[in-house]
Amino acid sequence: MSEANKLVSYEKRIRDIAPEIGIDPRTLTRESLTLNQEGLLNDVVIVNKELVFRFPKTDYALKQSKVEARILRLVQHHLTLQIPAPIYESDDCLAYRLIPGEALRRDLLLRLPESDQQAIADQLAQFLKELHNVPVDKADFEIPPADALMKYEGWLRVYERIRKKVIPLLLPHLRDWIREHFESYLADENNFEYVLKLVDTDIPPYHILFDRQRKSINGVIDFGCAGLGDPALDFGVLIYNYGESFVTRLYRVYPEAVSFLKRARFYASAQEVRWLLTGIEKNDPRWFAVHVGGAKDWEF
């Protein structure tokens, strides 16, 4: 379906929903609707620069959207930073009020004064500390495993696929690096022992909404991969995107995170290779580019 036809279809659906959530349908014009199809799982329509309507692209995305809405409601009153607060939910749509801001790119972050970088690190640390300490035993539904959650056996299976499908495509020095990275870590099953926490697992720069004037984070969006998992996964994503030299700033507010730094480093280094594997297996080149520009800044 063309972009124009999609927008017509979504406009009709939003008009149907509008009275239920207090929107005057007369305010909806083609000029007031912005369609974003760049997401891997959802199309997004922004209405009047105020409301976000997400439409799943696949059956998997539809199932995840339902789980995400329940998780958002569970964590809503435990987090200091703004997160999406669903105002409408159905089989084909999730809607919430827009949280303003732009992607917190690494280059923008590192150009800020030291004091502002630390303030942003404190915000992220507080967010993760609060998220990881949400009382999951109080949930009135079964929280699923996080999308990125894999125990030891899962990582063994993934590495075997990487060994067969990714490594043969790489230059010799990269083959050696991947073998050493995975095999040295997989040699000790104890590396995969941890206490399950509520985790996000998907906190790239475009999910962290930055206010450039205030030099602070307005909120965090997209909890579609959230669930029970290893809290080190969240730090691994931040290390991959912002570098360990920045992430160490988070320990001022979240000192407990130092204890799972080794796992976070492993996840950070493995992330790019897993995206390559996904692109190969899905025969979809978008996965090869989805996280280009990682920080490549962490210790071993």
KEDRENBA-642366 format. One line per 5 residues: number of its first residue (from 0); their letters; for each residue x, y, z of N, C-alpha, C. Coordinates in steps of 0.05 Angstrom, whole numbers. Atoms other than C-alpha are relative to their C-alpha. Layout:
NUM = a = X:Y:Z:X:Y:Z:X:Y:Z  ...
This chain:
0 = msean = 17:-24:0:0:0:0:18:25:0  -16:-25:1:27:69:-18:-3:16:25  1:-17:-24:42:121:35:-26:16:0  24:-16:1:-17:163:11:-24:-16:8  23:17:-7:-66:105:15:0:-9:29
5 = klvsy = -2:7:-29:-39:85:83:-10:23:17  8:-23:-16:-50:155:109:-30:4:-1  30:-1:2:-122:155:83:-12:-20:18  10:21:-17:-134:89:118:3:7:29  -5:-6:-28:-103:112:183:-17:24:9
10 = ekrir = 16:-24:-6:-140:179:180:-29:-9:6  28:10:-4:-207:141:175:-1:-13:28  0:15:-25:-188:97:234:2:20:24  -3:-19:-21:-167:157:276:-26:16:4  26:-14:-2:-232:193:260:-20:-17:16
15 = diape = 18:18:-15:-269:132:286:6:0:30  -9:1:-28:-229:133:350:-4:27:14  -2:-27:-11:-228:209:360:-21:6:21  19:-8:-20:-294:218:397:4:-15:27  -4:15:-24:-275:164:447:22:12:18
20 = igidp = -22:-11:-16:-213:202:469:-1:30:1  4:-29:-4:-241:272:466:12:18:-22  -10:-16:22:-215:295:398:-24:9:-17  20:-10:19:-260:339:356:8:-8:-28  -8:9:27:-259:304:288:4:23:-20
25 = rtltr = -2:-23:19:-265:372:254:28:12:0  -27:-10:-1:-194:388:276:20:-17:-16  -17:19:15:-167:329:236:0:8:-29  -3:-6:28:-141:351:169:25:-15:-10  -23:13:10:-90:320:123:26:14:9
30 = esltl = -23:-15:-8:-42:375:143:7:-4:30  -5:4:-29:-50:358:217:10:-28:6  -9:28:-4:-29:285:206:28:-4:-12  -27:6:10:43:263:200:5:-30:2  -5:29:0:59:191:180:29:-7:0
35 = nqegl = -28:10:-2:124:157:200:-1:-30:-3  0:29:5:136:88:170:28:-12:5  -28:9:-3:209:81:191:3:-22:21  -3:21:-20:196:35:250:-2:-28:-12  0:28:10:209:-39:241:-26:-14:6
40 = lndvv = 23:14:-9:146:-59:277:-26:15:-3  24:-16:0:97:-1:276:1:24:-19  3:-26:13:72:56:232:-10:19:22  8:-20:-20:63:120:272:-12:24:-14  13:-24:10:15:176:258:-2:20:24
45 = ivnke = 2:-22:-20:22:242:297:-21:19:-8  23:-17:5:-40:284:303:3:27:14  -1:-27:-11:-37:359:313:25:5:18  -25:-1:-15:34:350:341:-6:-4:30  8:4:-28:-1:327:405:-4:-29:7
50 = lvfrf = 8:28:-6:-23:254:399:15:-19:-19  -14:21:15:13:191:376:-18:-24:-3  16:24:5:-25:134:343:19:-20:-13  -18:21:11:15:70:332:-16:-23:-11  14:22:14:-9:17:283:20:-22:-6
55 = pktdy = -18:22:4:25:-51:285:1:-9:-30  -3:8:27:54:-75:219:-2:-30:-4  0:29:1:56:-149:236:-16:-12:23  13:14:-22:21:-201:279:17:1:25  -18:-2:-23:82:-201:324:-2:27:14
60 = alkqs = 2:-27:-11:78:-126:333:-26:5:14  26:-2:-12:4:-131:348:0:-13:28  -2:14:-26:17:-181:404:17:16:20  -17:-16:-18:74:-139:432:-13:26:9  13:-25:-7:32:-76:431:-19:-4:24
65 = kvear = 18:6:-23:-18:-108:479:15:-3:26  -17:4:-23:37:-130:526:12:27:9  -12:-25:-6:70:-62:522:-19:18:16  20:-17:-14:6:-26:543:-3:-7:29  3:9:-28:1:-68:605:25:7:16
70 = ilrlv = -25:-7:-14:74:-57:623:1:30:5  1:-29:-4:66:18:613:-17:8:24  18:-6:-22:8:19:661:13:-9:27  -13:11:-24:48:-23:711:21:19:11  -24:-16:-8:109:23:712:-6:30:3
75 = qhhlt = 6:-29:2:73:90:703:6:16:25  -3:-15:-25:76:111:776:26:-6:15  -25:7:-12:145:83:790:24:15:-12  -21:-13:15:185:125:741:-2:30:1  -1:-29:-1:208:197:746:-3:12:-27
80 = lqipa = 1:-10:27:218:208:672:-27:-6:-13  25:6:14:157:213:627:3:-24:-18  2:22:19:137:151:589:-28:1:-13  27:-1:12:78:139:542:-21:-10:19  23:8:-17:12:136:580:-23:-5:-19
85 = piyes = 21:7:19:-39:99:537:-27:13:7  26:-11:-3:-104:136:527:-21:-15:-17  18:17:16:-132:87:476:15:-25:-7  -12:25:7:-118:14:463:-20:-18:-13  17:19:14:-148:-35:413:17:-20:-14
90 = ddcla = -15:21:14:-128:-94:370:19:12:-21  -16:-11:22:-101:-48:316:13:27:6  -10:-27:-5:-79:15:352:6:4:30  -6:-10:-26:-45:44:413:5:30:-2  -2:-29:2:-51:119:426:8:11:27
95 = yrlip = -8:-14:-24:-18:166:476:8:28:-8  -7:-28:5:0:239:484:30:2:-7  -27:-3:9:63:261:449:19:11:22  -21:-11:-17:126:270:491:19:14:-18  -17:-15:18:165:325:457:30:-6:4
100 = gealr = -28:3:-2:239:321:442:12:-12:-25  -14:12:23:292:297:393:18:-22:10  -18:22:-7:337:236:392:25:10:14  -24:-8:-15:393:241:443:25:-13:-14  -23:11:14:449:229:393:26:3:16
105 = rdlll = -25:-1:-15:518:215:420:16:25:-5  -16:-24:7:550:273:383:-12:24:14  12:-22:-15:499:321:414:7:-1:30  -6:4:-29:511:292:483:28:8:7  -28:-4:-7:586:295:481:10:29:-6
110 = rlpes = -7:-28:4:586:368:457:-9:17:24  10:-15:-23:551:389:521:22:3:21  -18:-3:-22:589:416:581:-1:-24:19  -2:23:-18:612:364:632:-24:-1:19  22:-1:-20:559:386:682:-26:-9:-12
115 = dqqai = 25:8:13:503:376:632:1:-30:-7  -2:29:6:529:308:611:-6:-16:26  5:14:-25:529:287:684:-29:1:8  28:-3:-7:459:314:695:-17:-20:-17  15:19:18:434:272:635:6:-28:9
120 = adqla = -6:27:-10:471:211:661:-16:-6:25  15:4:-24:437:221:728:-29:-7:-6  28:6:8:369:222:694:-3:-29:-10  1:27:10:384:158:656:3:-21:22  -5:19:-21:411:124:718:-25:-2:18
125 = qflke = 24:0:-17:350:144:759:-23:-16:-14  21:14:16:304:118:703:5:-31:2  -6:29:0:340:50:700:-2:-12:29  2:10:-28:345:43:776:-29:-4:8  28:2:-6:271:56:783:-13:-23:-16
130 = lhnvp = 11:21:17:253:10:725:8:-28:11  -10:26:-9:296:-47:751:-11:-7:28  11:5:-27:263:-40:820:-30:1:1  30:1:0:190:-40:798:-8:-27:13  8:25:-14:155:-91:843:-16:-18:-18
135 = vdkad = 14:17:20:139:-142:790:-18:-20:12  18:19:-13:107:-188:841:-27:11:5  26:-13:-4:51:-138:847:-16:2:-27  13:-1:26:33:-143:773:-24:-18:0  24:17:2:-37:-169:758:-1:-15:-26
140 = feipp = -2:16:25:-13:-203:694:27:-13:0  -25:14:2:43:-250:675:19:16:-18  -19:-16:16:102:-207:653:17:-19:-17  -15:19:17:135:-241:594:31:4:2  -29:-5:2:210:-251:585:5:23:-19
145 = adalm = -7:-22:18:243:-190:554:8:-11:-28  -5:9:28:251:-195:478:29:-8:-3  -29:6:4:327:-196:485:10:-20:21  -9:19:-21:328:-246:543:8:-27:-11  -9:26:6:370:-307:531:18:-10:22
150 = kyegw = -18:13:-20:401:-354:581:24:-13:-15  -24:11:11:465:-393:569:-5:-17:-25  5:18:23:435:-445:522:-8:16:-24  8:-17:22:404:-390:480:23:13:-14  -24:-12:12:470:-355:471:17:-20:-15
155 = lrvye = -15:21:15:503:-421:451:-12:-4:-28  13:4:26:451:-430:396:4:24:-18  -4:-24:16:458:-358:373:29:0:-11  -28:0:9:534:-364:370:4:-21:-22  -4:20:21:529:-427:329:-11:10:-27
160 = rirkk = 10:-12:25:486:-390:278:19:22:-10  -19:-21:8:535:-331:279:25:-13:-13  -24:14:10:593:-380:268:-4:-9:-29  5:11:27:559:-409:206:-8:21:-20  11:-19:20:526:-348:175:13:27:-1
165 = vipll = -12:-26:-1:563:-286:197:31:-1:-3  -29:1:0:636:-304:209:12:-4:-28  -12:4:27:649:-330:138:0:25:-18  2:-24:17:630:-262:110:20:22:8  -17:-21:-12:681:-223:152:29:-3:-7
170 = lphlr = -29:0:3:753:-204:145:13:-16:23  -12:18:-20:802:-249:184:2:12:28  -4:-11:-27:816:-201:241:-27:3:14  26:-1:-13:741:-193:253:-10:-27:8  7:28:-8:731:-268:252:13:-7:26
175 = dwire = -14:6:-25:784:-274:306:-12:14:23  12:-15:-22:752:-219:347:-26:-13:10  26:11:-7:683:-250:345:3:-27:14  -4:26:-13:708:-320:362:10:4:28  -10:-4:-27:748:-294:421:-21:12:18
180 = hfesy = 20:-14:-17:692:-249:446:-21:-20:10  21:18:-8:639:-303:446:11:-25:15  -9:25:-11:680:-365:462:12:4:28  -11:-5:-27:716:-334:522:-22:5:20  22:-6:-19:651:-311:552:-18:-25:4
185 = laden = 17:24:-2:611:-374:536:14:-23:14  -15:21:-14:666:-416:568:-9:-3:29  8:1:-28:637:-399:637:-30:5:2  29:-2:-1:563:-413:646:-9:18:23  7:-18:-23:564:-372:711:-3:29:-9
190 = nfeyv = 3:-27:10:569:-310:668:-29:8:-6  28:-5:7:494:-317:654:-18:-4:24  16:2:-25:471:-320:727:-7:29:9  8:-26:-9:430:-260:749:-29:-2:10  27:-2:-10:366:-239:784:-18:14:-20
195 = lklvd = 18:-13:20:308:-224:737:-11:26:11  11:-26:-7:286:-152:737:-17:9:-24  14:-12:23:238:-111:694:20:17:-15  -20:-14:16:281:-85:637:-12:10:-26  9:-12:25:272:-44:574:12:-15:-23
200 = tdipp = -17:13:20:327:-75:530:2:15:-26  0:-14:26:314:-25:474:0:30:5  -2:-29:-7:340:45:493:21:13:-19  -18:-15:18:374:72:430:-5:29:2  4:-29:-2:382:147:421:-27:10:-9
205 = yhilf = 26:-10:10:316:154:383:-23:-7:19  20:5:-20:278:127:443:3:18:25  -5:-19:-22:308:179:490:-5:28:-11  8:-26:11:274:246:478:13:23:15  -18:-20:-11:321:304:490:-11:28:-6
210 = drqrk = 7:-28:3:303:377:501:26:16:-2  -26:-13:5:361:416:470:2:26:15  -1:-26:-15:342:482:503:4:-4:30  -3:5:-29:335:454:573:24:-17:6  -23:18:-3:393:406:561:-7:-23:20
215 = singv = 9:22:-17:354:349:594:-18:-18:-15  17:20:12:314:287:578:-29:6:7  29:-4:-5:239:297:570:-13:-27:6  13:26:-5:222:223:569:12:-22:-16  -9:23:14:233:153:543:-24:-14:-12
220 = idfgc = 23:13:14:188:118:492:8:-28:-9  -1:27:12:176:49:463:10:-21:20  -5:22:-19:172:-7:514:-9:-27:-12  10:24:14:154:-59:461:17:-25:5  -18:23:-5:214:-103:480:3:-5:30
225 = aglgd = -3:2:-29:206:-95:556:-11:-26:11  9:24:-13:197:-153:603:20:-7:21  -18:10:-20:234:-195:654:26:-8:-13  -25:7:12:308:-200:640:23:9:17  -25:-7:-13:380:-183:658:3:30:-1
230 = paldf = -3:-29:0:388:-110:680:25:9:-15  -24:-7:15:457:-112:647:-6:5:-29  7:-5:27:421:-113:580:-4:29:-6  5:-29:4:399:-41:589:26:16:0  -26:-14:0:470:-19:606:16:-7:-25
235 = gvliy = -13:7:24:496:-58:547:-8:17:-24  11:-18:21:451:-18:500:12:28:2  -10:-27:-3:474:47:530:30:1:-6  -29:1:6:548:27:526:4:-1:-30  -2:1:29:538:9:453:-5:27:-14
240 = nyges = 8:-25:13:505:75:436:15:24:9  -13:-25:-11:542:124:481:28:-5:10  -27:6:-9:606:89:502:2:-2:30  -3:5:-28:630:65:569:10:25:15  -11:-24:-14:666:130:584:-23:19:9
245 = fvtrl = 23:-15:-9:597:163:587:-16:-16:21  17:17:-17:560:105:620:11:-2:28  -11:1:-27:608:105:679:-12:23:17  12:-22:-15:574:171:698:-25:-9:14  26:9:-12:510:132:714:4:-13:28
250 = yrvyp = -5:14:-25:544:97:773:-4:19:24  3:-18:-22:538:160:815:-28:-4:13  28:3:-10:462:149:821:-7:-30:2  7:28:1:461:74:806:26:-16:4  -26:14:-5:525:46:839:-2:-30:-2
255 = eavsf = 3:29:1:496:-25:841:6:-11:-28  -4:9:28:503:-28:765:29:-9:-5  -28:8:4:579:-36:771:2:-30:2  -2:29:-5:566:-108:794:-6:-16:-25  6:15:25:539:-128:725:13:13:-25
260 = lkrar = -14:-13:22:588:-88:683:11:-20:-20  -12:20:18:622:-150:655:-21:-11:-20  21:10:18:556:-176:627:-9:22:-20  8:-22:17:538:-107:600:20:4:-23  -20:-2:21:604:-105:561:-3:-22:-21
265 = fyasa = 4:22:19:590:-173:531:-24:6:-18  24:-7:16:520:-151:509:6:22:-20  -6:-22:18:547:-86:480:16:-9:-24  -17:9:23:599:-121:437:-16:-20:-18  15:20:15:550:-176:416:-23:12:-17
270 = qevrw = 25:-11:12:494:-128:395:2:3:-31  -3:-5:29:521:-109:326:0:-26:-15  -2:26:14:536:-181:308:-28:-13:-1  27:11:1:465:-202:327:-17:14:-21  15:-14:21:436:-148:281:8:-11:-27
275 = lltgi = -9:11:26:479:-175:224:-13:-28:-4  13:27:2:453:-246:238:-29:3:-7  29:-4:6:381:-221:238:-4:8:-29  3:-8:28:390:-186:171:5:-22:-19  -6:23:18:420:-248:140:-23:-20:1
280 = ekndp = 21:20:-3:366:-294:167:-27:10:-11  25:-11:11:309:-248:148:2:10:-28  -5:-10:27:341:-229:82:-11:28:-3  10:-27:0:325:-157:99:23:19:6  -23:-17:-4:381:-106:90:-4:23:20
285 = rwfav = 4:-21:-20:348:-56:138:13:-7:26  -12:8:-26:374:-96:196:30:5:0  -29:-6:1:446:-85:172:6:28:8  -4:-29:-4:437:-10:180:-13:10:25  17:-10:-21:391:-6:240:16:13:23
290 = hvgga = -15:-12:-22:446:9:290:28:8:-9  -26:-11:9:503:38:248:7:24:18  -8:-23:-16:543:87:289:3:-5:29  -5:6:-28:555:51:354:25:13:10  -22:-16:-12:603:84:402:27:-14:-2
295 = kdwef = -26:15:0:656:28:400:19:9:22  -16:-11:-22:680:54:467:-6:-15:25  3:14:-25:685:2:521:25:-16:6  -24:13:-8:737:-35:560:-4:-30:1  2:29:-1:752:-109:564:15:-10:24
